[in-house]
Amino acid sequence: MAEYSIQSEGELQKVATDFAEQLSGGQVVSLRGELGAGKTAFVRALAKVLNVTEPVSSPTYVLQHEYYTPDGVLIEHWDLYRLTQVPEELLVPADSRTVRLIEWAEKFATQLGPFSFEVQIERIEPGEDSLIDSGVRKVCW
């Protein structure tokens, strides 16, 4: 298991770089952490490492965002926080050119698992707000 203690967006970028080395496509990643822990910030950092040029934002109200890397890998970013059942699209396995990142996947672990990775993000020392640069976070997988 990899474990990091971070205090800034820059340090999160290093974590995302290390995590990206583990990805090969066809993988489903559970992103775990309380509200405001930094799950979307992690996806943003990972997308940057993978050279995604579109802005990355939380899919909380739209359920899912899709981003493409320059070499055509699809990054699916899901947020299941408000749902009471699994979207049917997630019951179909990710293909070899897709990396599926799911916030709140643990709500449906029996239907979605096993996961390729479970990334846990937690606040160790809360800051004034939910920004990564405010407070200390632990990130592990």
DSSP file (Angstrom, degrees, kcal/mol; ACC not computed):
  #  RESIDUE AA STRUCTURE BP1 BP2  ACC     N-H-->O    O-->H-N    N-H-->O    O-->H-N    TCO  KAPPA ALPHA  PHI   PSI    X-CA   Y-CA   Z-CA
    1    1 A M              0   0    0      0, 0.0     2,-0.4     0, 0.0   139,-0.0   0.000 360.0 360.0 360.0 136.6    0.0    0.0    0.0
    2    2 A A        -     0   0    0      2,-0.0   139,-1.9    17,-0.0     2,-0.4  -0.792 360.0-175.5 -94.3 139.3    1.2    3.5   -0.9
    3    3 A E  E     +A  140   0A   0     -2,-0.4     2,-0.3   137,-0.2   137,-0.2  -0.997   4.1 179.7-141.2 134.9    0.6    6.2    1.7
    4    4 A Y  E     -A  139   0A   0    135,-2.8   135,-2.4    -2,-0.4     2,-0.5  -0.958  20.9-148.7-132.3 147.6    1.3   10.0    1.5
    5    5 A S  E     -A  138   0A   0     -2,-0.3     2,-0.3   133,-0.2   133,-0.2  -0.987  30.1-176.9-112.7 122.9    0.8   12.9    3.8
    6    6 A I  E     +A  137   0A   0    131,-3.0   131,-2.8    -2,-0.5     3,-0.1  -0.877  29.1 176.6-125.5 153.8    0.2   16.1    1.8
    7    7 A Q        +     0   0    0     -2,-0.3     2,-0.3   129,-0.2   128,-0.2   0.315  68.3  36.4-131.7   3.0   -0.3   19.7    2.6
    8    8 A S  S  > S-     0   0    0      1,-0.1     4,-1.9   129,-0.1    -1,-0.1  -0.976  77.9-109.0-153.8 164.0   -0.6   21.3   -0.9
    9    9 A E  H  > S+     0   0    0     -2,-0.3     4,-1.9     1,-0.2     5,-0.1   0.859 118.7  58.1 -61.5 -36.1   -1.9   21.0   -4.4
   10   10 A G  H  > S+     0   0    0      1,-0.2     4,-1.3     2,-0.2    -1,-0.2   0.904 106.5  46.5 -61.8 -41.8    1.7   20.6   -5.5
   11   11 A E  H  > S+     0   0    0      1,-0.2     4,-1.8     2,-0.2    -1,-0.2   0.859 109.1  55.4 -68.7 -34.7    2.2   17.6   -3.2
   12   12 A L  H  X S+     0   0    0     -4,-1.9     4,-2.6     1,-0.2    -2,-0.2   0.861 102.1  58.1 -64.1 -34.9   -1.1   16.1   -4.5
   13   13 A Q  H  X S+     0   0    0     -4,-1.9     4,-2.1     2,-0.2    -1,-0.2   0.890 104.8  50.1 -61.4 -40.2    0.3   16.4   -8.0
   14   14 A K  H  X S+     0   0    0     -4,-1.3     4,-2.2     2,-0.2    -1,-0.2   0.911 110.4  49.9 -64.3 -42.6    3.3   14.2   -7.0
   15   15 A V  H  X S+     0   0    0     -4,-1.8     4,-2.5     1,-0.2    -2,-0.2   0.929 110.6  49.9 -60.9 -45.7    0.8   11.6   -5.5
   16   16 A A  H  X S+     0   0    0     -4,-2.6     4,-2.6     1,-0.2    -1,-0.2   0.866 108.1  54.0 -62.5 -37.0   -1.2   11.7   -8.7
   17   17 A T  H  X S+     0   0    0     -4,-2.1     4,-1.1     2,-0.2    -1,-0.2   0.932 110.5  45.8 -62.0 -46.2    2.0   11.1  -10.7
   18   18 A D  H  < S+     0   0    0     -4,-2.2     3,-0.3     1,-0.2     4,-0.3   0.900 114.0  49.0 -63.6 -40.8    2.8    8.1   -8.7
   19   19 A F  H >< S+     0   0    0     -4,-2.5     3,-2.1     1,-0.2     4,-0.5   0.900 103.2  60.5 -66.5 -40.1   -0.7    6.8   -9.0
   20   20 A A  H >< S+     0   0    0     -4,-2.6     3,-1.2     1,-0.3    -1,-0.2   0.809  94.1  64.8 -58.4 -30.5   -0.8    7.3  -12.7
   21   21 A E  T 3< S+     0   0    0     -4,-1.1    -1,-0.3    -3,-0.3    -2,-0.2   0.716  98.9  55.0 -65.4 -19.4    2.1    4.9  -13.1
   22   22 A Q  T <  S+     0   0    0     -3,-2.1     2,-0.3    -4,-0.3    -1,-0.2   0.612  90.0  96.0 -86.6 -14.1   -0.2    2.1  -11.7
   23   23 A L    <   +     0   0    0     -3,-1.2    76,-0.1    -4,-0.5     3,-0.0  -0.557  31.5 156.7 -87.3 141.0   -2.9    2.7  -14.4
   24   24 A S        -     0   0    0     -2,-0.3    -1,-0.1     1,-0.1    75,-0.1   0.383  58.4 -92.4-136.8  -1.8   -3.2    0.7  -17.6
   25   25 A G  S    S+     0   0    0     72,-0.1    74,-0.2    48,-0.0    71,-0.2  -0.006 100.6  65.2  98.9 152.3   -6.8    1.0  -18.6
   26   26 A G  S    S+     0   0    0     72,-2.9     2,-0.3    69,-0.9    68,-0.2   0.635  78.0 133.6  75.6  14.2   -9.8   -1.1  -17.9
   27   27 A Q  E     -b   99   0A   0     71,-0.8    73,-2.9    68,-0.1     2,-0.5  -0.728  47.5-151.7-105.3 148.6   -9.5   -0.2  -14.3
   28   28 A V  E     -b  100   0A   0     -2,-0.3    88,-2.3    71,-0.2    89,-1.3  -0.977  15.1-164.7-117.6 124.8  -12.2    0.9  -11.8
   29   29 A V  E     -bc 101 117A   0     71,-3.5    73,-3.1    -2,-0.5     2,-0.5  -0.942  10.3-147.9-117.5 123.6  -11.0    3.1   -8.9
   30   30 A S  E     -bc 102 118A   0     87,-2.6    89,-3.1    -2,-0.5     2,-0.6  -0.788  10.9-156.6 -87.1 126.3  -13.0    3.8   -5.8
   31   31 A L  E     -bc 103 119A   0     71,-3.1    73,-1.7    -2,-0.5    74,-0.4  -0.924  16.7-173.4-106.4 114.5  -12.3    7.3   -4.4
   32   32 A R  E     + c   0 120A   0     87,-3.5    89,-2.8    -2,-0.6     2,-0.2  -0.846  24.4 102.5-114.3 144.6  -13.2    7.4   -0.7
   33   33 A G        -     0   0    0     -2,-0.4    89,-0.2    87,-0.2     3,-0.1  -0.719  63.8 -79.6 158.0 155.1  -13.2   10.3    1.7
   34   34 A E    >   -     0   0    0     87,-0.4     3,-2.1    -2,-0.2     4,-0.3  -0.103  70.0 -65.9 -65.5 170.1  -15.6   12.6    3.5
   35   35 A L  T 3  S+     0   0    0      1,-0.3    -1,-0.2     2,-0.1     0, 0.0  -0.366 126.2  13.6 -55.8 131.6  -17.2   15.6    1.8
   36   36 A G  T 3  S+     0   0    0     -3,-0.1    -1,-0.3    -2,-0.1    -2,-0.1   0.559  86.6 125.9  78.9   8.2  -14.5   18.1    1.0
   37   37 A A  S <  S-     0   0    0     -3,-2.1    -2,-0.1    84,-0.1    85,-0.1   0.824  86.6 -95.4 -69.8 -30.2  -11.6   15.7    1.6
   38   38 A G  S  > S+     0   0    0     -4,-0.3     4,-2.2    83,-0.1     5,-0.1   0.591  77.4 137.3 124.4  21.0  -10.2   16.2   -1.9
   39   39 A K  H  > S+     0   0    0     -5,-0.3     4,-2.0     2,-0.2     5,-0.1   0.945  82.1  41.8 -62.2 -48.7  -11.5   13.5   -4.1
   40   40 A T  H  > S+     0   0    0      1,-0.2     4,-2.8     2,-0.2    -1,-0.2   0.869 111.7  56.3 -67.6 -35.1  -12.2   15.8   -7.1
   41   41 A A  H  > S+     0   0    0      2,-0.2     4,-2.3     1,-0.2    -1,-0.2   0.885 106.5  51.1 -61.8 -37.0   -8.9   17.6   -6.4
   42   42 A F  H  X S+     0   0    0     -4,-2.2     4,-2.7     2,-0.2    -2,-0.2   0.928 110.2  48.0 -64.5 -45.0   -7.2   14.2   -6.8
   43   43 A V  H  X S+     0   0    0     -4,-2.0     4,-2.9     2,-0.2    -2,-0.2   0.911 111.1  51.8 -61.4 -41.7   -9.0   13.5  -10.1
   44   44 A R  H  X S+     0   0    0     -4,-2.8     4,-2.0     2,-0.2    -2,-0.2   0.924 111.8  45.9 -60.3 -45.0   -8.0   17.0  -11.3
   45   45 A A  H  X S+     0   0    0     -4,-2.3     4,-2.1     2,-0.2    -2,-0.2   0.904 113.5  49.3 -65.7 -41.2   -4.4   16.3  -10.4
   46   46 A L  H  X S+     0   0    0     -4,-2.7     4,-2.0     2,-0.2    -2,-0.2   0.914 109.7  51.4 -63.9 -43.2   -4.5   12.9  -12.1
   47   47 A A  H  <>S+     0   0    0     -4,-2.9     5,-2.9     1,-0.2    -1,-0.2   0.895 108.8  51.7 -61.3 -39.6   -6.1   14.4  -15.2
   48   48 A K  H ><5S+     0   0    0     -4,-2.0     3,-1.6     1,-0.2    -1,-0.2   0.921 108.6  50.4 -63.4 -43.2   -3.3   17.0  -15.4
   49   49 A V  H 3<5S+     0   0    0     -4,-2.1    -1,-0.2     1,-0.3    -2,-0.2   0.866 109.7  51.3 -60.8 -36.5   -0.7   14.2  -15.1
   50   50 A L  T 3<5S-     0   0    0     -4,-2.0    -1,-0.3    -5,-0.1    -2,-0.2   0.302 119.9-112.5 -86.5   9.8   -2.4   12.4  -17.9
   51   51 A N  T < 5 +     0   0    0     -3,-1.6     2,-0.3     1,-0.2    -3,-0.2   0.762  55.3 165.1  67.0  29.7   -2.3   15.5  -20.1
   52   52 A V      < -     0   0    0     -5,-2.9    -1,-0.2    -6,-0.1    17,-0.1  -0.625  20.4-165.7 -72.3 133.4   -6.1   16.1  -20.1
   53   53 A T        +     0   0    0     15,-0.4    -1,-0.1    -2,-0.3    16,-0.1   0.680  56.7  92.4 -98.3 -19.7   -6.6   19.7  -21.3
   54   54 A E  S    S-     0   0    0     14,-0.2     2,-0.2     1,-0.1    -2,-0.0  -0.407  88.1 -99.3 -72.4 151.4  -10.3   20.2  -20.3
   55   55 A P        -     0   0    0      0, 0.0     2,-0.5     0, 0.0    -1,-0.1  -0.494  36.0-137.4 -67.9 139.8  -11.1   21.7  -16.9
   56   56 A V        +     0   0    0     -2,-0.2     2,-0.3    -4,-0.1   -12,-0.1  -0.871  30.6 166.3-103.0 128.4  -12.0   19.0  -14.3
   57   57 A S        -     0   0    0     -2,-0.5     8,-0.1   -14,-0.0     0, 0.0  -0.877  42.9 -78.4-135.6 168.9  -14.9   19.7  -12.0
   58   58 A S        -     0   0    0     -2,-0.3     3,-0.3     1,-0.1     4,-0.1  -0.446  26.8-154.1 -69.2 135.0  -17.1   17.8   -9.6
   59   59 A P     >  +     0   0    0      0, 0.0     4,-2.5     0, 0.0    20,-0.3   0.142  56.9 122.3 -92.7  21.2  -19.8   15.6  -11.2
   60   60 A T  T  4 S+     0   0    0      1,-0.2    22,-0.2     2,-0.2    19,-0.1   0.877  82.4  30.0 -51.4 -45.0  -22.0   15.8   -8.0
   61   61 A Y  T  4 S+     0   0    0     -3,-0.3    -1,-0.2     1,-0.2    -3,-0.0   0.638 127.9  40.4 -94.6 -14.2  -25.0   17.3   -9.7
   62   62 A V  T  4 S-     0   0    0     -3,-0.3     2,-1.4    -4,-0.1    -2,-0.2   0.453  96.0-136.7-110.9  -3.3  -24.5   15.9  -13.2
   63   63 A L  S  < S+     0   0    0     -4,-2.5    16,-2.0    16,-0.1     2,-0.3  -0.238  73.2  29.5  80.8 -44.6  -23.4   12.4  -12.1
   64   64 A Q  E     -D   78   0A   0     -2,-1.4     2,-0.3    14,-0.2    14,-0.2  -0.998  53.0-168.3-151.6 142.4  -20.5   11.9  -14.5
   65   65 A H  E     -D   77   0A   0     12,-2.3    12,-2.9    -2,-0.3     2,-0.4  -0.942  15.3-149.9-121.3 150.7  -17.9   13.8  -16.5
   66   66 A E  E     +D   76   0A   0     -2,-0.3     2,-0.3    10,-0.2    10,-0.2  -0.972  14.3 179.7-121.8 138.2  -15.7   12.3  -19.3
   67   67 A Y  E     -D   75   0A   0      8,-2.2     8,-3.6    -2,-0.4     2,-0.4  -0.978  14.1-146.6-133.6 146.8  -12.2   13.4  -20.2
   68   68 A Y  E     -D   74   0A   0     -2,-0.3   -15,-0.4     6,-0.2   -14,-0.2  -0.933   8.7-139.0-116.9 138.7   -9.9   12.2  -22.9
   69   69 A T    >   -     0   0    0      4,-2.4     3,-2.2    -2,-0.4   -18,-0.1  -0.489  37.2-102.2 -81.5 162.9   -6.1   12.0  -22.7
   70   70 A P  T 3  S+     0   0    0      0, 0.0    -1,-0.1     0, 0.0   -19,-0.1   0.791 123.7  54.6 -58.1 -27.4   -4.2   12.9  -25.9
   71   71 A D  T 3  S-     0   0    0      2,-0.1    -3,-0.0     1,-0.0    -2,-0.0   0.244 125.2-100.3 -94.1  15.5   -3.7    9.2  -26.7
   72   72 A G    <   +     0   0    0     -3,-2.2     2,-0.4     1,-0.3    25,-0.0   0.549  69.2 148.6  88.2   8.9   -7.4    8.5  -26.5
   73   73 A V        -     0   0    0     25,-0.1    -4,-2.4     1,-0.0     2,-0.5  -0.642  42.1-135.3 -77.0 131.3   -7.8    7.0  -23.1
   74   74 A L  E     -De  68  98A   0     23,-3.0    25,-2.8    -2,-0.4     2,-0.6  -0.750  13.4-160.7 -88.5 127.9  -11.3    7.8  -21.6
   75   75 A I  E     -De  67  99A   0     -8,-3.6    -8,-2.2    -2,-0.5     2,-0.5  -0.947   6.3-162.3-107.3 114.8  -11.3    9.0  -18.0
   76   76 A E  E     -De  66 100A   0     23,-2.5    25,-3.4    -2,-0.6     2,-0.6  -0.859   2.3-166.0 -96.2 128.1  -14.8    8.6  -16.5
   77   77 A H  E     -De  65 101A   0    -12,-2.9   -12,-2.3    -2,-0.5     2,-0.3  -0.949  12.7-179.3-118.3 110.2  -15.3   10.6  -13.3
   78   78 A W  E     -De  64 102A   0     23,-3.1    25,-3.0    -2,-0.6     2,-0.4  -0.785  18.6-163.3-110.7 150.7  -18.5    9.6  -11.4
   79   79 A D  E     + e   0 103A   0    -16,-2.0     3,-0.3   -20,-0.3    25,-0.2  -0.942   9.9 175.2-133.5 112.8  -20.0   10.8   -8.2
   80   80 A L    >   +     0   0    0     23,-2.3     3,-1.4    -2,-0.4    24,-0.1   0.235  44.0 115.1-100.8  12.3  -22.6    8.5   -6.5
   81   81 A Y  T 3  S+     0   0    0      1,-0.3    -1,-0.2    22,-0.1    23,-0.1   0.866  81.5  38.1 -52.5 -45.4  -23.1   10.6   -3.4
   82   82 A R  T 3  S+     0   0    0     -3,-0.3    -1,-0.3   -22,-0.2     2,-0.2   0.451  97.9 102.7 -89.7  -0.3  -26.8   11.4   -4.1
   83   83 A L    <   -     0   0    0     -3,-1.4     3,-0.1     1,-0.1    -3,-0.0  -0.501  47.4-169.0 -91.5 153.5  -27.8    8.1   -5.6
   84   84 A T  S    S+     0   0    0      1,-0.2     2,-0.3    -2,-0.2    -1,-0.1   0.448  79.0  33.0-112.5  -7.5  -29.8    5.2   -4.1
   85   85 A Q  S    S-     0   0    0     -5,-0.0    -1,-0.2    23,-0.0    23,-0.1  -0.981  90.6 -95.8-144.8 159.2  -29.0    2.7   -6.8
   86   86 A V        -     0   0    0     -2,-0.3     2,-0.1    -3,-0.1     5,-0.1  -0.527  39.8-115.0 -75.6 132.0  -26.2    2.0   -9.2
   87   87 A P    >   -     0   0    0      0, 0.0     3,-1.6     0, 0.0     4,-0.4  -0.452  23.7-126.0 -61.8 138.0  -26.4    3.5  -12.7
   88   88 A E  G >  S+     0   0    0      1,-0.3     3,-1.6     2,-0.2     4,-0.5   0.820 106.4  67.4 -57.2 -32.7  -26.7    0.7  -15.2
   89   89 A E  G >  S+     0   0    0      1,-0.3     3,-0.8     2,-0.2    -1,-0.3   0.811  95.7  56.4 -58.6 -30.0  -23.6    2.1  -17.1
   90   90 A L  G <  S+     0   0    0     -3,-1.6    -1,-0.3     1,-0.2    -2,-0.2   0.621  94.2  66.3 -80.5 -11.3  -21.4    1.2  -14.2
   91   91 A L  G <  S+     0   0    0     -3,-1.6    -1,-0.2    -4,-0.4    -2,-0.2   0.623  86.6  81.6 -82.1 -13.2  -22.5   -2.5  -14.3
   92   92 A V  S <  S-     0   0    0     -3,-0.8     3,-0.1    -4,-0.5     0, 0.0  -0.820  95.1-110.8 -90.0 126.8  -20.8   -2.8  -17.7
   93   93 A P        -     0   0    0      0, 0.0     2,-0.2     0, 0.0    -2,-0.1  -0.204  32.7-104.2 -58.2 146.7  -17.0   -3.4  -17.2
   94   94 A A        -     0   0    0    -68,-0.2   -66,-0.1    -4,-0.1     6,-0.0  -0.499  39.6-124.7 -67.3 137.0  -14.7   -0.6  -18.2
   95   95 A D    >   -     0   0    0     -2,-0.2     3,-1.9     1,-0.1   -69,-0.9  -0.239  30.7 -92.1 -80.4 176.5  -13.0   -1.4  -21.5
   96   96 A S  T 3  S+     0   0    0      1,-0.3    -1,-0.1   -71,-0.2   -69,-0.1   0.580 125.3  51.9 -68.6  -9.5   -9.2   -1.4  -22.0
   97   97 A R  T 3  S+     0   0    0    -72,-0.2   -23,-3.0   -71,-0.1     2,-0.4   0.129  99.6  82.5-109.4  18.1   -9.1    2.2  -23.1
   98   98 A T  E <   - e   0  74A   0     -3,-1.9   -72,-2.9   -25,-0.2   -71,-0.8  -0.970  53.0-166.1-128.6 138.3  -11.1    3.5  -20.0
   99   99 A V  E     -be  27  75A   0    -25,-2.8   -23,-2.5    -2,-0.4     2,-0.6  -0.993  17.7-156.4-117.3 121.3  -10.2    4.4  -16.5
  100  100 A R  E     -be  28  76A   0    -73,-2.9   -71,-3.5    -2,-0.5     2,-0.5  -0.881   8.3-171.1-105.8 116.8  -13.2    4.7  -14.3
  101  101 A L  E     -be  29  77A   0    -25,-3.4   -23,-3.1    -2,-0.6     2,-0.6  -0.935   8.2-170.4-109.0 120.9  -12.9    6.9  -11.2
  102  102 A I  E >   -be  30  78A   0    -73,-3.1   -71,-3.1    -2,-0.5     3,-0.9  -0.929  12.5-154.5-124.3 113.1  -15.9    6.7   -8.8
  103  103 A E  E 3  S+be  31  79A   0    -25,-3.0   -23,-2.3    -2,-0.6   -71,-0.2  -0.656  87.3  11.8 -77.9 138.4  -16.5    8.9   -5.8
  104  104 A W  T >  S+     0   0    0    -73,-1.7     3,-1.5    -2,-0.3     4,-0.3   0.743  79.7 145.2  66.7  26.2  -18.6    7.3   -3.1
  105  105 A A  G X   +     0   0    0     -3,-0.9     3,-2.0   -74,-0.4     7,-0.2   0.771  57.3  75.9 -63.1 -25.6  -18.3    3.9   -4.8
  106  106 A E  G >  S+     0   0    0      1,-0.3     3,-1.1   -75,-0.2    -1,-0.3   0.740  79.9  71.0 -61.4 -21.0  -18.3    2.3   -1.4
  107  107 A K  G <  S+     0   0    0     -3,-1.5    -1,-0.3     1,-0.3    -2,-0.2   0.794 114.3  25.4 -61.9 -26.8  -22.1    2.9   -1.2
  108  108 A F  G X> S+     0   0    0     -3,-2.0     4,-2.5    -4,-0.3     3,-1.1  -0.113  79.9 136.4-128.6  33.8  -22.5    0.1   -3.9
  109  109 A A  H <> S+     0   0    0     -3,-1.1     4,-2.6     1,-0.3    -1,-0.1   0.833  70.2  56.6 -56.9 -36.9  -19.3   -1.9   -3.3
  110  110 A T  H 34 S+     0   0    0     -4,-0.2    -1,-0.3     1,-0.2    -2,-0.1   0.832 116.1  36.7 -67.1 -29.5  -21.1   -5.3   -3.5
  111  111 A Q  H <4 S+     0   0    0     -3,-1.1    -2,-0.2     1,-0.1    -1,-0.2   0.796 127.7  33.5 -89.5 -31.1  -22.4   -4.4   -7.0
  112  112 A L  H  < S+     0   0    0     -4,-2.5    -3,-0.2    -7,-0.2    -2,-0.2   0.736 101.0 130.9 -98.3 -26.0  -19.4   -2.5   -8.3
  113  113 A G     <  +     0   0    0     -4,-2.6     2,-0.1    -5,-0.3     3,-0.0  -0.158  25.7  67.3 -79.1 173.9  -16.4   -4.3   -6.7
  114  114 A P  S    S-     0   0    0      0, 0.0     2,-0.3     0, 0.0   -86,-0.1   0.535  72.1-153.9 -74.9 152.7  -13.9   -5.6   -6.6
  115  115 A F        -     0   0    0     -2,-0.1   -86,-0.2     1,-0.1     3,-0.1  -0.632  20.8-134.3 -93.1 149.9  -12.1   -2.4   -7.4
  116  116 A S  S    S+     0   0    0    -88,-2.3     2,-0.3     1,-0.3   -87,-0.2   0.897  93.9   1.7 -65.6 -40.4   -8.7   -2.2   -9.1
  117  117 A F  E     -c   29   0A   0    -89,-1.3   -87,-2.6     2,-0.0     2,-0.5  -0.990  59.7-152.0-144.6 149.2   -7.7    0.4   -6.5
  118  118 A E  E     -c   30   0A   0     23,-0.4     2,-0.6    -2,-0.3   -87,-0.2  -0.958  17.2-162.6-121.3 110.2   -9.3    2.0   -3.5
  119  119 A V  E     -c   31   0A   0    -89,-3.1   -87,-3.5    -2,-0.5     2,-0.5  -0.837   4.3-162.5 -96.2 121.1   -7.9    5.5   -2.9
  120  120 A Q  E     -cF  32 140A   0     20,-2.8    20,-2.1    -2,-0.6     2,-0.5  -0.906   7.6-175.9-106.6 126.0   -8.6    6.8    0.6
  121  121 A I  E     + F   0 139A   0    -89,-2.8   -87,-0.4    -2,-0.5     2,-0.4  -0.986  12.1 167.5-122.0 124.3   -8.3   10.6    1.2
  122  122 A E  E     - F   0 138A   0     16,-2.4    16,-2.9    -2,-0.5     2,-0.5  -0.988  36.4-116.1-139.9 149.4   -8.8   11.9    4.7
  123  123 A R  E     + F   0 137A   0     -2,-0.4    14,-0.3    14,-0.2    12,-0.0  -0.688  27.3 174.6 -81.2 127.4   -8.2   15.1    6.6
  124  124 A I  E    S+     0   0A   0     12,-2.8    13,-0.2    -2,-0.5    -1,-0.2   0.820  83.0  17.8 -95.2 -46.4   -5.6   14.7    9.4
  125  125 A E  E    S- F   0 136A   0     11,-1.4    11,-1.9     9,-0.0    -1,-0.3  -0.905  89.4-137.4-126.1 100.4   -5.5   18.3   10.3
  126  126 A P  E     - F   0 135A   0      0, 0.0     9,-0.2     0, 0.0     2,-0.1  -0.259  17.4-154.0 -59.9 142.1   -8.5   20.2    9.0
  127  127 A G        -     0   0    0      7,-0.8     8,-0.1     2,-0.5     7,-0.1  -0.208  39.1 -81.0 -97.8-165.0   -7.9   23.6    7.5
  128  128 A E  S    S+     0   0    0     -2,-0.1     2,-0.2     3,-0.0     7,-0.1   0.744 107.7   1.3 -74.7 -23.9  -10.2   26.6    7.3
  129  129 A D  S    S-     0   0    0      2,-0.2    -2,-0.5     5,-0.1     5,-0.1  -0.794  88.9 -82.1-148.8-169.9  -12.0   25.2    4.2
  130  130 A S  S    S+     0   0    0     -2,-0.2     2,-0.1    -4,-0.1     5,-0.0   0.402  81.3 119.8 -87.2   4.3  -12.0   22.2    1.8
  131  131 A L    >   -     0   0    0      1,-0.1     3,-2.0     2,-0.1    -2,-0.2  -0.443  69.7-128.7 -68.9 142.0   -9.1   23.4   -0.3
  132  132 A I  T 3  S+     0   0    0      1,-0.3    -1,-0.1    -2,-0.1     5,-0.1   0.851 108.3  62.8 -58.4 -35.2   -6.2   21.0   -0.4
  133  133 A D  T 3  S+     0   0    0      1,-0.1     2,-0.6  -125,-0.1    -1,-0.3   0.414  93.2  73.9 -73.4   5.6   -3.9   23.9    0.5
  134  134 A S  S <  S-     0   0    0     -3,-2.0    -7,-0.8    -5,-0.1    -1,-0.1  -0.896 104.4 -12.2-121.8 100.7   -5.7   24.3    3.8
  135  135 A G  E    S- F   0 126A   0     -2,-0.6     2,-0.4    -9,-0.2    -8,-0.1  -0.394  86.7 -68.1 103.3 176.8   -4.9   21.5    6.3
  136  136 A V  E     - F   0 125A   0    -11,-1.9   -12,-2.8    -2,-0.1   -11,-1.4  -0.895  44.6-167.5-110.9 137.2   -3.1   18.2    6.1
  137  137 A R  E     -AF   6 123A   0   -131,-2.8  -131,-3.0    -2,-0.4     2,-0.5  -0.910  14.4-143.9-122.5 150.5   -4.5   15.2    4.1
  138  138 A K  E     -AF   5 122A   0    -16,-2.9   -16,-2.4    -2,-0.3     2,-0.4  -0.962  18.1-172.7-109.3 132.1   -3.5   11.5    4.1
  139  139 A V  E     +AF   4 121A   0   -135,-2.4  -135,-2.8    -2,-0.5     2,-0.3  -0.993  14.0 159.4-125.5 128.3   -3.8    9.8    0.7
  140  140 A C  E      AF   3 120A   0    -20,-2.1   -20,-2.8    -2,-0.4  -137,-0.2  -0.980 360.0 360.0-145.6 159.0   -3.3    6.0    0.3
  141  141 A W              0   0    0   -139,-1.9   -23,-0.4    -2,-0.3  -138,-0.1   0.236 360.0 360.0-152.1 360.0   -4.2    3.1   -1.9
